[in-house]
Amino acid sequence: MKVILIVLISLVSLAGIAQVLISKSLKKTEVQAYEVLKDFGSFEIRKYQPTLYSYVVMESDSYKSNSSRGFRKLAGYIFGGNEQNQSIAMTSPVTMTMDDSVTMKFKIPEGMELNEMPKPSDPSVRFEQSSEKIVAAIRFGGWSSDDSIEKYKSKLRALLDENKIKHKESFSYLGYNPPFELINRRNEIIVDVDWEE
C-alpha cells in the first residue's frame, strides 16, 4: 500500500511539473492582439486589427465532430504540409465559426504576407484576410464541448440584449490551449457588434 501511494504521489508530481513546463513553453506562442474598448466585468468589447488566416471549412455544425479534423488539416499545413515543406509558427487562439458549417482558422504569424505563403498540399486549406472588427467576448475555463459553447453563446447573447448592444448572429469560438495543456484553460465566445467608440 505504501509503495502504491509513493508511486501515485510521484506520478502526480511529474504531471504537475510537465504542466508547468508546457505552460512556460506555450508563453512563446504568438497570441492574437486586441484592444479592450470597454470591460463590462462579465464580458468585454474588443477591437481586432486586420488579420491573415489559414482556414478550412467543414460540413457539420458541431464542435465535437470538427475540432480534431480541422486542427489536423491546419496543423498539417503549418508543420510542413506545403509545397516548400516550410514550417510556420503556431499561433493562438484557434478560431471556429459555427453556423450551418464550421470554419476553423489559424492566425498567420505577424510579418508574413499572403503572397509569400507556401501553397498547401491539402487543397481544402485556404487563406483569408479579415478586416478590422469590433466584437463582444465572454471567457470560460475548462474543456470545451458543444454544450459549453452553446451555454456561453446564450449567456453572451443575453448580456448584449440586457445592455442594448446590437450584434450579428454569427458567433465564433476561440480556443487558446493545446489538448495536452490540462490547467489554466482559456476559451472564449465572440460575436461582431455595432459599437461607437
Secondary structure, DSSP 4 states (H G I P E B T S, - for coil): -HHHHHHHHHHHHHHHHHHHHHHHHHTTSEE---EEEEE-SS-EEEEE---EEEEEEES---HHHHHHHHHHHHHHHHBT-BTT--B---EE-EEEEESSSEEEEEEPPTT--GGGSPPBSSTT-EEEEPPPEEEEEEEE-S---HHHHHHHHHHHHHHHHHTT--EEEEEEEEE-S-TT--SS--EEEEEEE----
